[in-house]
Each structure stands twice: as C-alpha cells, then as structure tokens.
Amino acid sequence: MITIPNQSSVAKAFLEFEENGRMKPSSYYERVVDVMEELFKFTLLTRDVSPFLVDRYSERRESAEELAKRVNIRSI
C-alpha cells in the first residue's frame, strides 16, 4: 500500500462550505488541496509500476498439487 506523508481533517466540516457546496477559503482548504496534490503526484509516480506493486507472493506461488501437475509427477 502506498501512503503519503501528508494527511488532513476538517473540524466541523459542515461549517466550512458555502451555499453552493464549494469549500470556503481557509487553512483547511489549503491543507486539503496540499493532500490532493500529493495523492495526484504519487499516482503519477506509481502508475507505470502498478503491476509490480500489486504482485503478491501468496497469490502467485504454486500449491504442491499445481506444481505436481505442471511437472507431471504424482502427488504424495
């Protein structure tokens, strides 16, 4: 799992939005934008290597039975 070194929360978020649904300018808004920019950047950095990042040993290893079938030997 990729994590970013930034996080944000908005206290009493229901007070931080205008009538039209847009977030009011504030330090909370700036922090949320900072976090979203980092998420976007990390997405760009990891996009081309996602097959490598999600490859798991537990999902690709063969069971003894599968190995036996593949190499044509009887199961013990």
N, CA, C and O atoms as a Tripos MOL2 file, in Angstrom:
@<TRIPOS>MOLECULE
protein
  304   303    76     0     0
PROTEIN
NO_CHARGES

@<TRIPOS>ATOM
      1 N           0.8420   -1.1670    0.0000 N.3       1 MET1
      2 CA          0.0000    0.0000    0.0000 C.3       1 MET1
      3 C           0.8950    1.2400    0.0000 C.2       1 MET1
      4 O           1.8690    1.3290    0.7470 O.2       1 MET1
      5 N           0.5450    2.1580   -0.8310 N.am      2 ILE2
      6 CA          1.2670    3.4230   -0.8660 C.3       2 ILE2
      7 C           0.5910    4.3850    0.1050 C.2       2 ILE2
      8 O          -0.6330    4.5140    0.1200 O.2       2 ILE2
      9 N           1.3800    5.0340    0.8870 N.am      3 THR3
     10 CA          0.8480    6.0870    1.7520 C.3       3 THR3
     11 C           1.5940    7.3700    1.4500 C.2       3 THR3
     12 O           2.7380    7.3460    0.9960 O.2       3 THR3
     13 N           0.9510    8.4650    1.7000 N.am      4 ILE4
     14 CA          1.6120    9.7470    1.5010 C.3       4 ILE4
     15 C           1.9370   10.3340    2.8710 C.2       4 ILE4
     16 O           1.2490   10.0370    3.8480 O.2       4 ILE4
     17 N           2.9640   11.1530    2.9530 N.am      5 PRO5
     18 CA          3.3750   11.6920    4.2490 C.3       5 PRO5
     19 C           2.5290   12.8820    4.6890 C.2       5 PRO5
     20 O           2.9710   13.6790    5.5170 O.2       5 PRO5
     21 N           1.3550   13.0090    4.1620 N.am      6 ASN6
     22 CA          0.5070   14.1560    4.4520 C.3       6 ASN6
     23 C          -0.8960   13.6660    4.7430 C.2       6 ASN6
     24 O          -1.3140   12.6510    4.1870 O.2       6 ASN6
     25 N          -1.6120   14.3340    5.5690 N.am      7 GLN7
     26 CA         -3.0000   13.9860    5.8350 C.3       7 GLN7
     27 C          -3.7530   15.2450    6.2060 C.2       7 GLN7
     28 O          -3.1500   16.2780    6.4940 O.2       7 GLN7
     29 N          -5.0580   15.1580    6.1990 N.am      8 SER8
     30 CA         -5.8460   16.3230    6.5420 C.3       8 SER8
     31 C          -7.1780   15.8950    7.1160 C.2       8 SER8
     32 O          -7.7410   14.8710    6.7280 O.2       8 SER8
     33 N          -7.6640   16.6790    8.0290 N.am      9 SER9
     34 CA         -9.0300   16.5190    8.5260 C.3       9 SER9
     35 C          -9.5790   17.9250    8.7150 C.2       9 SER9
     36 O          -8.8310   18.8800    8.9210 O.2       9 SER9
     37 N         -10.8840   18.0300    8.6410 N.am     10 VAL10
     38 CA        -11.5150   19.3360    8.7550 C.3      10 VAL10
     39 C         -12.4890   19.2950    9.9260 C.2      10 VAL10
     40 O         -13.5220   18.6270    9.8770 O.2      10 VAL10
     41 N         -12.1330   20.0250   10.9770 N.am     11 ALA11
     42 CA        -13.0180   20.0830   12.1410 C.3      11 ALA11
     43 C         -14.3080   20.8090   11.7660 C.2      11 ALA11
     44 O         -14.2830   21.8390   11.0930 O.2      11 ALA11
     45 N         -15.4220   20.2580   12.2100 N.am     12 LYS12
     46 CA        -16.7450   20.8350   11.9160 C.3      12 LYS12
     47 C         -16.8730   21.1680   10.4260 C.2      12 LYS12
     48 O         -17.2050   22.2910   10.0460 O.2      12 LYS12
     49 N         -16.6050   20.1760    9.6130 N.am     13 ALA13
     50 CA        -16.5880   20.3640    8.1580 C.3      13 ALA13
     51 C         -17.8750   20.9880    7.6370 C.2      13 ALA13
     52 O         -17.8480   21.7200    6.6480 O.2      13 ALA13
     53 N         -18.9850   20.7130    8.2800 N.am     14 PHE14
     54 CA        -20.2630   21.2710    7.8220 C.3      14 PHE14
     55 C         -20.2750   22.7990    7.8710 C.2      14 PHE14
     56 O         -21.1040   23.4230    7.2090 O.2      14 PHE14
     57 N         -19.3830   23.4070    8.6320 N.am     15 LEU15
     58 CA        -19.3020   24.8750    8.6950 C.3      15 LEU15
     59 C         -18.3400   25.4510    7.6600 C.2      15 LEU15
     60 O         -18.2830   26.6670    7.4790 O.2      15 LEU15
     61 N         -17.5970   24.6020    6.9910 N.am     16 GLU16
     62 CA        -16.5390   25.0460    6.0870 C.3      16 GLU16
     63 C         -16.9510   25.1240    4.6200 C.2      16 GLU16
     64 O         -16.1000   25.3000    3.7480 O.2      16 GLU16
     65 N         -18.2460   24.9940    4.3390 N.am     17 PHE17
     66 CA        -18.7090   25.0270    2.9490 C.3      17 PHE17
     67 C         -19.6960   26.1530    2.7180 C.2      17 PHE17
     68 O         -20.4970   26.4910    3.5890 O.2      17 PHE17
     69 N         -19.6210   26.7300    1.5190 N.am     18 GLU18
     70 CA        -20.5470   27.7890    1.1190 C.3      18 GLU18
     71 C         -21.8610   27.1660    0.6560 C.2      18 GLU18
     72 O         -21.9620   25.9480    0.5150 O.2      18 GLU18
     73 N         -22.8460   27.9910    0.4260 N.am     19 GLU19
     74 CA        -24.1710   27.5210   -0.0150 C.3      19 GLU19
     75 C         -24.1080   26.7180   -1.3110 C.2      19 GLU19
     76 O         -24.8820   25.7810   -1.5050 O.2      19 GLU19
     77 N         -23.1820   27.0900   -2.1970 N.am     20 ASN20
     78 CA        -23.0770   26.4020   -3.4950 C.3      20 ASN20
     79 C         -22.2960   25.0890   -3.3990 C.2      20 ASN20
     80 O         -22.0930   24.4170   -4.4100 O.2      20 ASN20
     81 N         -21.8540   24.7170   -2.1810 N.am     21 GLY21
     82 CA        -21.1550   23.4530   -1.9880 C.3      21 GLY21
     83 C         -19.6480   23.5470   -2.0890 C.2      21 GLY21
     84 O         -18.9470   22.5600   -1.8700 O.2      21 GLY21
     85 N         -19.1460   24.7180   -2.4150 N.am     22 ARG22
     86 CA        -17.6880   24.8880   -2.5140 C.3      22 ARG22
     87 C         -17.1050   25.1630   -1.1290 C.2      22 ARG22
     88 O         -17.7190   25.8430   -0.3070 O.2      22 ARG22
     89 N         -15.9230   24.6280   -0.8870 N.am     23 MET23
     90 CA        -15.2750   24.8530    0.3940 C.3      23 MET23
     91 C         -14.7930   26.2940    0.4910 C.2      23 MET23
     92 O         -14.2430   26.8440   -0.4630 O.2      23 MET23
     93 N         -15.0080   26.8950    1.6530 N.am     24 LYS24
     94 CA        -14.5980   28.2800    1.8830 C.3      24 LYS24
     95 C         -13.0720   28.3760    1.9110 C.2      24 LYS24
     96 O         -12.3940   27.4520    2.3600 O.2      24 LYS24
     97 N         -12.5360   29.5030    1.4260 N.am     25 PRO25
     98 CA        -11.0860   29.7060    1.5350 C.3      25 PRO25
     99 C         -10.6770   29.7160    3.0130 C.2      25 PRO25
    100 O         -11.2540   30.4380    3.8250 O.2      25 PRO25
    101 N          -9.6790   28.9070    3.3410 N.am     26 SER26
    102 CA         -9.2060   28.8250    4.7230 C.3      26 SER26
    103 C          -7.9420   27.9730    4.7550 C.2      26 SER26
    104 O          -7.5230   27.4320    3.7320 O.2      26 SER26
    105 N          -7.3510   27.8590    5.9140 N.am     27 SER27
    106 CA         -6.1820   26.9890    6.0470 C.3      27 SER27
    107 C          -6.5950   25.5240    5.8600 C.2      27 SER27
    108 O          -5.7990   24.7090    5.3930 O.2      27 SER27
    109 N          -7.8480   25.1890    6.2280 N.am     28 TYR28
    110 CA         -8.3510   23.8280    5.9860 C.3      28 TYR28
    111 C          -8.3680   23.5380    4.4870 C.2      28 TYR28
    112 O          -7.9230   22.4820    4.0390 O.2      28 TYR28
    113 N          -8.8890   24.4910    3.7260 N.am     29 TYR29
    114 CA         -8.9640   24.3280    2.2720 C.3      29 TYR29
    115 C          -7.5650   24.1020    1.7010 C.2      29 TYR29
    116 O          -7.3500   23.1920    0.9000 O.2      29 TYR29
    117 N          -6.6160   24.9420    2.1230 N.am     30 GLU30
    118 CA         -5.2500   24.8210    1.6110 C.3      30 GLU30
    119 C          -4.6480   23.4620    1.9480 C.2      30 GLU30
    120 O          -3.9410   22.8700    1.1310 O.2      30 GLU30
    121 N          -4.9270   22.9730    3.1400 N.am     31 ARG31
    122 CA         -4.3990   21.6650    3.5590 C.3      31 ARG31
    123 C          -5.0010   20.5350    2.7230 C.2      31 ARG31
    124 O          -4.2960   19.6090    2.3230 O.2      31 ARG31
    125 N          -6.2970   20.6160    2.4650 N.am     32 VAL32
    126 CA         -6.9510   19.6010    1.6360 C.3      32 VAL32
    127 C          -6.3550   19.6120    0.2250 C.2      32 VAL32
    128 O          -6.1100   18.5540   -0.3550 O.2      32 VAL32
    129 N          -6.1260   20.7940   -0.3160 N.am     33 VAL33
    130 CA         -5.5140   20.9030   -1.6440 C.3      33 VAL33
    131 C          -4.1040   20.3110   -1.6270 C.2      33 VAL33
    132 O          -3.7240   19.5980   -2.5560 O.2      33 VAL33
    133 N          -3.3260   20.5970   -0.5820 N.am     34 ASP34
    134 CA         -1.9790   20.0130   -0.4630 C.3      34 ASP34
    135 C          -2.0350   18.4910   -0.5030 C.2      34 ASP34
    136 O          -1.2550   17.8580   -1.2140 O.2      34 ASP34
    137 N          -2.9490   17.9070    0.2560 N.am     35 VAL35
    138 CA         -3.0690   16.4520    0.3040 C.3      35 VAL35
    139 C          -3.4680   15.9030   -1.0590 C.2      35 VAL35
    140 O          -2.9050   14.9050   -1.5090 O.2      35 VAL35
    141 N          -4.4220   16.5310   -1.7170 N.am     36 MET36
    142 CA         -4.8580   16.0580   -3.0360 C.3      36 MET36
    143 C          -3.7330   16.1600   -4.0670 C.2      36 MET36
    144 O          -3.5910   15.2840   -4.9200 O.2      36 MET36
    145 N          -2.9390   17.2250   -3.9900 N.am     37 GLU37
    146 CA         -1.7960   17.3330   -4.9000 C.3      37 GLU37
    147 C          -0.8110   16.1870   -4.6790 C.2      37 GLU37
    148 O          -0.2980   15.6110   -5.6380 O.2      37 GLU37
    149 N          -0.5500   15.8590   -3.4190 N.am     38 GLU38
    150 CA          0.3700   14.7540   -3.1410 C.3      38 GLU38
    151 C          -0.1900   13.4290   -3.6380 C.2      38 GLU38
    152 O           0.5430   12.6150   -4.2000 O.2      38 GLU38
    153 N          -1.4750   13.2090   -3.4370 N.am     39 LEU39
    154 CA         -2.0890   11.9740   -3.9390 C.3      39 LEU39
    155 C          -1.9560   11.8880   -5.4580 C.2      39 LEU39
    156 O          -1.6540   10.8260   -6.0000 O.2      39 LEU39
    157 N          -2.1810   12.9960   -6.1300 N.am     40 PHE40
    158 CA         -2.0550   13.0360   -7.5840 C.3      40 PHE40
    159 C          -0.6180   12.7250   -8.0090 C.2      40 PHE40
    160 O          -0.3990   11.9380   -8.9300 O.2      40 PHE40
    161 N           0.3480   13.3350   -7.3480 N.am     41 LYS41
    162 CA          1.7580   13.1090   -7.6870 C.3      41 LYS41
    163 C           2.1610   11.6520   -7.4570 C.2      41 LYS41
    164 O           2.8420   11.0540   -8.2900 O.2      41 LYS41
    165 N           1.7410   11.0860   -6.3290 N.am     42 PHE42
    166 CA          2.0720    9.6870   -6.0550 C.3      42 PHE42
    167 C           1.4000    8.7600   -7.0670 C.2      42 PHE42
    168 O           1.9610    7.7260   -7.4330 O.2      42 PHE42
    169 N           0.2100    9.1250   -7.5150 N.am     43 THR43
    170 CA         -0.4650    8.3430   -8.5550 C.3      43 THR43
    171 C           0.3720    8.3520   -9.8380 C.2      43 THR43
    172 O           0.5640    7.3110  -10.4660 O.2      43 THR43
    173 N           0.8650    9.5220  -10.2180 N.am     44 LEU44
    174 CA          1.7040    9.6080  -11.4180 C.3      44 LEU44
    175 C           2.9870    8.7970  -11.2570 C.2      44 LEU44
    176 O           3.4270    8.1340  -12.1960 O.2      44 LEU44
    177 N           3.5830    8.8490  -10.0730 N.am     45 LEU45
    178 CA          4.8410    8.1270   -9.8430 C.3      45 LEU45
    179 C           4.6650    6.6180   -9.8690 C.2      45 LEU45
    180 O           5.5730    5.8940  -10.2780 O.2      45 LEU45
    181 N           3.5170    6.1420   -9.4410 N.am     46 THR46
    182 CA          3.3190    4.6900   -9.3110 C.3      46 THR46
    183 C           2.5060    4.0760  -10.4400 C.2      46 THR46
    184 O           2.4140    2.8520  -10.5270 O.2      46 THR46
    185 N           1.9270    4.8710  -11.2870 N.am     47 ARG47
    186 CA          1.0330    4.3540  -12.3300 C.3      47 ARG47
    187 C           1.6930    3.2950  -13.2110 C.2      47 ARG47
    188 O           1.1030    2.2380  -13.4390 O.2      47 ARG47
    189 N           2.8760    3.5470  -13.7000 N.am     48 ASP48
    190 CA          3.5290    2.6200  -14.6310 C.3      48 ASP48
    191 C           4.0960    1.3850  -13.9490 C.2      48 ASP48
    192 O           4.4440    0.4170  -14.6260 O.2      48 ASP48
    193 N           4.1950    1.3960  -12.6470 N.am     49 VAL49
    194 CA          4.7500    0.2510  -11.9340 C.3      49 VAL49
    195 C           3.6940   -0.4910  -11.1180 C.2      49 VAL49
    196 O           4.0310   -1.3230  -10.2760 O.2      49 VAL49
    197 N           2.4320   -0.1970  -11.3610 N.am     50 SER50
    198 CA          1.3720   -0.8300  -10.5650 C.3      50 SER50
    199 C           1.3760   -2.3570  -10.6680 C.2      50 SER50
    200 O           1.1100   -3.0080   -9.6580 O.2      50 SER50
    201 N           1.6620   -2.9760  -11.8280 N.am     51 PRO51
    202 CA          1.7070   -4.4400  -11.8450 C.3      51 PRO51
    203 C           2.7530   -4.9930  -10.8630 C.2      51 PRO51
    204 O           2.5240   -6.0170  -10.2190 O.2      51 PRO51
    205 N           3.8790   -4.3240  -10.7560 N.am     52 PHE52
    206 CA          4.9060   -4.7430   -9.8040 C.3      52 PHE52
    207 C           4.4460   -4.5300   -8.3590 C.2      52 PHE52
    208 O           4.6810   -5.3790   -7.4990 O.2      52 PHE52
    209 N           3.8010   -3.4150   -8.0990 N.am     53 LEU53
    210 CA          3.4010   -3.0760   -6.7330 C.3      53 LEU53
    211 C           2.2900   -3.9700   -6.1970 C.2      53 LEU53
    212 O           2.1890   -4.1580   -4.9840 O.2      53 LEU53
    213 N           1.4660   -4.5180   -7.0610 N.am     54 VAL54
    214 CA          0.3550   -5.3600   -6.5930 C.3      54 VAL54
    215 C           0.6370   -6.8550   -6.7560 C.2      54 VAL54
    216 O          -0.2380   -7.6800   -6.4950 O.2      54 VAL54
    217 N           1.8440   -7.2060   -7.1830 N.am     55 ASP55
    218 CA          2.2310   -8.6120   -7.3200 C.3      55 ASP55
    219 C           2.5320   -9.1750   -5.9410 C.2      55 ASP55
    220 O           3.4290   -8.6900   -5.2520 O.2      55 ASP55
    221 N           1.7890  -10.1960   -5.5370 N.am     56 ARG56
    222 CA          1.9540  -10.7670   -4.2050 C.3      56 ARG56
    223 C           2.4190  -12.2170   -4.2890 C.2      56 ARG56
    224 O           1.9030  -13.0100   -5.0770 O.2      56 ARG56
    225 N           3.3880  -12.5390   -3.4710 N.am     57 TYR57
    226 CA          3.9040  -13.9080   -3.4070 C.3      57 TYR57
    227 C           2.7780  -14.8960   -3.1370 C.2      57 TYR57
    228 O           2.6890  -15.9330   -3.7950 O.2      57 TYR57
    229 N           1.9200  -14.5810   -2.1720 N.am     58 SER58
    230 CA          0.8610  -15.5180   -1.7850 C.3      58 SER58
    231 C          -0.1180  -15.7970   -2.9150 C.2      58 SER58
    232 O          -0.7760  -16.8370   -2.9150 O.2      58 SER58
    233 N          -0.2240  -14.8940   -3.8710 N.am     59 GLU59
    234 CA         -1.1500  -15.0930   -4.9920 C.3      59 GLU59
    235 C          -0.4870  -15.7550   -6.1930 C.2      59 GLU59
    236 O          -1.1820  -16.3150   -7.0410 O.2      59 GLU59
    237 N           0.8250  -15.7060   -6.2870 N.am     60 ARG60
    238 CA          1.4740  -16.2710   -7.4720 C.3      60 ARG60
    239 C           2.1640  -17.6030   -7.2040 C.2      60 ARG60
    240 O           2.5310  -18.3080   -8.1440 O.2      60 ARG60
    241 N           2.3440  -17.9560   -5.9330 N.am     61 ARG61
    242 CA          3.0290  -19.2150   -5.6390 C.3      61 ARG61
    243 C           2.1380  -20.4020   -6.0050 C.2      61 ARG61
    244 O           0.9120  -20.3300   -5.9280 O.2      61 ARG61
    245 N           2.7680  -21.4590   -6.3900 N.am     62 GLU62
    246 CA          2.0420  -22.6710   -6.7520 C.3      62 GLU62
    247 C           1.8190  -23.5340   -5.5240 C.2      62 GLU62
    248 O           2.6580  -23.5970   -4.6260 O.2      62 GLU62
    249 N           0.6930  -24.1850   -5.5050 N.am     63 SER63
    250 CA          0.4880  -25.1830   -4.4550 C.3      63 SER63
    251 C           1.2750  -26.4280   -4.8580 C.2      63 SER63
    252 O           1.6750  -26.5670   -6.0130 O.2      63 SER63
    253 N           1.4910  -27.3150   -3.9200 N.am     64 ALA64
    254 CA          2.2090  -28.5630   -4.2130 C.3      64 ALA64
    255 C           1.4680  -29.3430   -5.2900 C.2      64 ALA64
    256 O           2.0900  -29.9530   -6.1600 O.2      64 ALA64
    257 N           0.1500  -29.3240   -5.2320 N.am     65 GLU65
    258 CA         -0.6470  -30.0430   -6.2230 C.3      65 GLU65
    259 C          -0.4910  -29.4330   -7.6200 C.2      65 GLU65
    260 O          -0.3400  -30.1590   -8.6030 O.2      65 GLU65
    261 N          -0.5270  -28.1130   -7.7050 N.am     66 GLU66
    262 CA         -0.3560  -27.4540   -9.0070 C.3      66 GLU66
    263 C           1.0380  -27.7220   -9.5710 C.2      66 GLU66
    264 O           1.1940  -27.9630  -10.7690 O.2      66 GLU66
    265 N           2.0380  -27.6800   -8.7130 N.am     67 LEU67
    266 CA          3.3980  -27.9610   -9.1530 C.3      67 LEU67
    267 C           3.5130  -29.3920   -9.6670 C.2      67 LEU67
    268 O           4.1350  -29.6330  -10.7020 O.2      67 LEU67
    269 N           2.9230  -30.3280   -8.9570 N.am     68 ALA68
    270 CA          2.9650  -31.7300   -9.3740 C.3      68 ALA68
    271 C           2.3110  -31.8960  -10.7400 C.2      68 ALA68
    272 O           2.8430  -32.6110  -11.5890 O.2      68 ALA68
    273 N           1.1800  -31.2570  -10.9680 N.am     69 LYS69
    274 CA          0.5100  -31.3390  -12.2720 C.3      69 LYS69
    275 C           1.3810  -30.7390  -13.3670 C.2      69 LYS69
    276 O           1.4780  -31.2810  -14.4680 O.2      69 LYS69
    277 N           2.0130  -29.6110  -13.0500 N.am     70 ARG70
    278 CA          2.8190  -28.9220  -14.0600 C.3      70 ARG70
    279 C           4.0340  -29.7420  -14.4670 C.2      70 ARG70
    280 O           4.3970  -29.7610  -15.6430 O.2      70 ARG70
    281 N           4.6560  -30.4060  -13.5320 N.am     71 VAL71
    282 CA          5.8600  -31.1640  -13.8720 C.3      71 VAL71
    283 C           5.5720  -32.6450  -14.0700 C.2      71 VAL71
    284 O           6.4970  -33.4500  -14.1820 O.2      71 VAL71
    285 N           4.2930  -33.0080  -14.1140 N.am     72 ASN72
    286 CA          3.8690  -34.3600  -14.4280 C.3      72 ASN72
    287 C           4.3440  -35.4230  -13.4450 C.2      72 ASN72
    288 O           4.8180  -36.4840  -13.8490 O.2      72 ASN72
    289 N           4.2150  -35.1380  -12.1800 N.am     73 ILE73
    290 CA          4.5300  -36.1720  -11.1890 C.3      73 ILE73
    291 C           3.3030  -36.4050  -10.3210 C.2      73 ILE73
    292 O           2.4070  -35.5660  -10.2260 O.2      73 ILE73
    293 N           3.2980  -37.5580   -9.7010 N.am     74 ARG74
    294 CA          2.1620  -37.8720   -8.8380 C.3      74 ARG74
    295 C           2.2740  -37.1250   -7.5290 C.2      74 ARG74
    296 O           3.3660  -36.9060   -7.0040 O.2      74 ARG74
    297 N           1.1320  -36.7420   -7.0170 N.am     75 SER75
    298 CA          1.0420  -36.0940   -5.7160 C.3      75 SER75
    299 C           1.3720  -37.0910   -4.6240 C.2      75 SER75
    300 O           1.0440  -38.2720   -4.7400 O.2      75 SER75
    301 N           2.0100  -36.6330   -3.5790 N.am     76 ILE76
    302 CA          2.3530  -37.5350   -2.4660 C.3      76 ILE76
    303 C           1.1550  -37.6970   -1.5630 C.2      76 ILE76
    304 O           1.2260  -38.4150   -0.5660 O.2      76 ILE76
@<TRIPOS>BOND
     1     1     2 1
     2     2     3 1
     3     3     4 2
     4     3     5 am
     5     5     6 1
     6     6     7 1
     7     7     8 2
     8     7     9 am
     9     9    10 1
    10    10    11 1
    11    11    12 2
    12    11    13 am
    13    13    14 1
    14    14    15 1
    15    15    16 2
    16    15    17 am
    17    17    18 1
    18    18    19 1
    19    19    20 2
    20    19    21 am
    21    21    22 1
    22    22    23 1
    23    23    24 2
    24    23    25 am
    25    25    26 1
    26    26    27 1
    27    27    28 2
    28    27    29 am
    29    29    30 1
    30    30    31 1
    31    31    32 2
    32    31    33 am
    33    33    34 1
    34    34    35 1
    35    35    36 2
    36    35    37 am
    37    37    38 1
    38    38    39 1
    39    39    40 2
    40    39    41 am
    41    41    42 1
    42    42    43 1
    43    43    44 2
    44    43    45 am
    45    45    46 1
    46    46    47 1
    47    47    48 2
    48    47    49 am
    49    49    50 1
    50    50    51 1
    51    51    52 2
    52    51    53 am
    53    53    54 1
    54    54    55 1
    55    55    56 2
    56    55    57 am
    57    57    58 1
    58    58    59 1
    59    59    60 2
    60    59    61 am
    61    61    62 1
    62    62    63 1
    63    63    64 2
    64    63    65 am
    65    65    66 1
    66    66    67 1
    67    67    68 2
    68    67    69 am
    69    69    70 1
    70    70    71 1
    71    71    72 2
    72    71    73 am
    73    73    74 1
    74    74    75 1
    75    75    76 2
    76    75    77 am
    77    77    78 1
    78    78    79 1
    79    79    80 2
    80    79    81 am
    81    81    82 1
    82    82    83 1
    83    83    84 2
    84    83    85 am
    85    85    86 1
    86    86    87 1
    87    87    88 2
    88    87    89 am
    89    89    90 1
    90    90    91 1
    91    91    92 2
    92    91    93 am
    93    93    94 1
    94    94    95 1
    95    95    96 2
    96    95    97 am
    97    97    98 1
    98    98    99 1
    99    99   100 2
   100    99   101 am
   101   101   102 1
   102   102   103 1
   103   103   104 2
   104   103   105 am
   105   105   106 1
   106   106   107 1
   107   107   108 2
   108   107   109 am
   109   109   110 1
   110   110   111 1
   111   111   112 2
   112   111   113 am
   113   113   114 1
   114   114   115 1
   115   115   116 2
   116   115   117 am
   117   117   118 1
   118   118   119 1
   119   119   120 2
   120   119   121 am
   121   121   122 1
   122   122   123 1
   123   123   124 2
   124   123   125 am
   125   125   126 1
   126   126   127 1
   127   127   128 2
   128   127   129 am
   129   129   130 1
   130   130   131 1
   131   131   132 2
   132   131   133 am
   133   133   134 1
   134   134   135 1
   135   135   136 2
   136   135   137 am
   137   137   138 1
   138   138   139 1
   139   139   140 2
   140   139   141 am
   141   141   142 1
   142   142   143 1
   143   143   144 2
   144   143   145 am
   145   145   146 1
   146   146   147 1
   147   147   148 2
   148   147   149 am
   149   149   150 1
   150   150   151 1
   151   151   152 2
   152   151   153 am
   153   153   154 1
   154   154   155 1
   155   155   156 2
   156   155   157 am
   157   157   158 1
   158   158   159 1
   159   159   160 2
   160   159   161 am
   161   161   162 1
   162   162   163 1
   163   163   164 2
   164   163   165 am
   165   165   166 1
   166   166   167 1
   167   167   168 2
   168   167   169 am
   169   169   170 1
   170   170   171 1
   171   171   172 2
   172   171   173 am
   173   173   174 1
   174   174   175 1
   175   175   176 2
   176   175   177 am
   177   177   178 1
   178   178   179 1
   179   179   180 2
   180   179   181 am
   181   181   182 1
   182   182   183 1
   183   183   184 2
   184   183   185 am
   185   185   186 1
   186   186   187 1
   187   187   188 2
   188   187   189 am
   189   189   190 1
   190   190   191 1
   191   191   192 2
   192   191   193 am
   193   193   194 1
   194   194   195 1
   195   195   196 2
   196   195   197 am
   197   197   198 1
   198   198   199 1
   199   199   200 2
   200   199   201 am
   201   201   202 1
   202   202   203 1
   203   203   204 2
   204   203   205 am
   205   205   206 1
   206   206   207 1
   207   207   208 2
   208   207   209 am
   209   209   210 1
   210   210   211 1
   211   211   212 2
   212   211   213 am
   213   213   214 1
   214   214   215 1
   215   215   216 2
   216   215   217 am
   217   217   218 1
   218   218   219 1
   219   219   220 2
   220   219   221 am
   221   221   222 1
   222   222   223 1
   223   223   224 2
   224   223   225 am
   225   225   226 1
   226   226   227 1
   227   227   228 2
   228   227   229 am
   229   229   230 1
   230   230   231 1
   231   231   232 2
   232   231   233 am
   233   233   234 1
   234   234   235 1
   235   235   236 2
   236   235   237 am
   237   237   238 1
   238   238   239 1
   239   239   240 2
   240   239   241 am
   241   241   242 1
   242   242   243 1
   243   243   244 2
   244   243   245 am
   245   245   246 1
   246   246   247 1
   247   247   248 2
   248   247   249 am
   249   249   250 1
   250   250   251 1
   251   251   252 2
   252   251   253 am
   253   253   254 1
   254   254   255 1
   255   255   256 2
   256   255   257 am
   257   257   258 1
   258   258   259 1
   259   259   260 2
   260   259   261 am
   261   261   262 1
   262   262   263 1
   263   263   264 2
   264   263   265 am
   265   265   266 1
   266   266   267 1
   267   267   268 2
   268   267   269 am
   269   269   270 1
   270   270   271 1
   271   271   272 2
   272   271   273 am
   273   273   274 1
   274   274   275 1
   275   275   276 2
   276   275   277 am
   277   277   278 1
   278   278   279 1
   279   279   280 2
   280   279   281 am
   281   281   282 1
   282   282   283 1
   283   283   284 2
   284   283   285 am
   285   285   286 1
   286   286   287 1
   287   287   288 2
   288   287   289 am
   289   289   290 1
   290   290   291 1
   291   291   292 2
   292   291   293 am
   293   293   294 1
   294   294   295 1
   295   295   296 2
   296   295   297 am
   297   297   298 1
   298   298   299 1
   299   299   300 2
   300   299   301 am
   301   301   302 1
   302   302   303 1
   303   303   304 2
@<TRIPOS>SUBSTRUCTURE
     1 MET1         2 RESIDUE 1 A MET
     2 ILE2         6 RESIDUE 1 A ILE
     3 THR3        10 RESIDUE 1 A THR
     4 ILE4        14 RESIDUE 1 A ILE
     5 PRO5        18 RESIDUE 1 A PRO
     6 ASN6        22 RESIDUE 1 A ASN
     7 GLN7        26 RESIDUE 1 A GLN
     8 SER8        30 RESIDUE 1 A SER
     9 SER9        34 RESIDUE 1 A SER
    10 VAL10       38 RESIDUE 1 A VAL
    11 ALA11       42 RESIDUE 1 A ALA
    12 LYS12       46 RESIDUE 1 A LYS
    13 ALA13       50 RESIDUE 1 A ALA
    14 PHE14       54 RESIDUE 1 A PHE
    15 LEU15       58 RESIDUE 1 A LEU
    16 GLU16       62 RESIDUE 1 A GLU
    17 PHE17       66 RESIDUE 1 A PHE
    18 GLU18       70 RESIDUE 1 A GLU
    19 GLU19       74 RESIDUE 1 A GLU
    20 ASN20       78 RESIDUE 1 A ASN
    21 GLY21       82 RESIDUE 1 A GLY
    22 ARG22       86 RESIDUE 1 A ARG
    23 MET23       90 RESIDUE 1 A MET
    24 LYS24       94 RESIDUE 1 A LYS
    25 PRO25       98 RESIDUE 1 A PRO
    26 SER26      102 RESIDUE 1 A SER
    27 SER27      106 RESIDUE 1 A SER
    28 TYR28      110 RESIDUE 1 A TYR
    29 TYR29      114 RESIDUE 1 A TYR
    30 GLU30      118 RESIDUE 1 A GLU
    31 ARG31      122 RESIDUE 1 A ARG
    32 VAL32      126 RESIDUE 1 A VAL
    33 VAL33      130 RESIDUE 1 A VAL
    34 ASP34      134 RESIDUE 1 A ASP
    35 VAL35      138 RESIDUE 1 A VAL
    36 MET36      142 RESIDUE 1 A MET
    37 GLU37      146 RESIDUE 1 A GLU
    38 GLU38      150 RESIDUE 1 A GLU
    39 LEU39      154 RESIDUE 1 A LEU
    40 PHE40      158 RESIDUE 1 A PHE
    41 LYS41      162 RESIDUE 1 A LYS
    42 PHE42      166 RESIDUE 1 A PHE
    43 THR43      170 RESIDUE 1 A THR
    44 LEU44      174 RESIDUE 1 A LEU
    45 LEU45      178 RESIDUE 1 A LEU
    46 THR46      182 RESIDUE 1 A THR
    47 ARG47      186 RESIDUE 1 A ARG
    48 ASP48      190 RESIDUE 1 A ASP
    49 VAL49      194 RESIDUE 1 A VAL
    50 SER50      198 RESIDUE 1 A SER
    51 PRO51      202 RESIDUE 1 A PRO
    52 PHE52      206 RESIDUE 1 A PHE
    53 LEU53      210 RESIDUE 1 A LEU
    54 VAL54      214 RESIDUE 1 A VAL
    55 ASP55      218 RESIDUE 1 A ASP
    56 ARG56      222 RESIDUE 1 A ARG
    57 TYR57      226 RESIDUE 1 A TYR
    58 SER58      230 RESIDUE 1 A SER
    59 GLU59      234 RESIDUE 1 A GLU
    60 ARG60      238 RESIDUE 1 A ARG
    61 ARG61      242 RESIDUE 1 A ARG
    62 GLU62      246 RESIDUE 1 A GLU
    63 SER63      250 RESIDUE 1 A SER
    64 ALA64      254 RESIDUE 1 A ALA
    65 GLU65      258 RESIDUE 1 A GLU
    66 GLU66      262 RESIDUE 1 A GLU
    67 LEU67      266 RESIDUE 1 A LEU
    68 ALA68      270 RESIDUE 1 A ALA
    69 LYS69      274 RESIDUE 1 A LYS
    70 ARG70      278 RESIDUE 1 A ARG
    71 VAL71      282 RESIDUE 1 A VAL
    72 ASN72      286 RESIDUE 1 A ASN
    73 ILE73      290 RESIDUE 1 A ILE
    74 ARG74      294 RESIDUE 1 A ARG
    75 SER75      298 RESIDUE 1 A SER
    76 ILE76      302 RESIDUE 1 A ILE
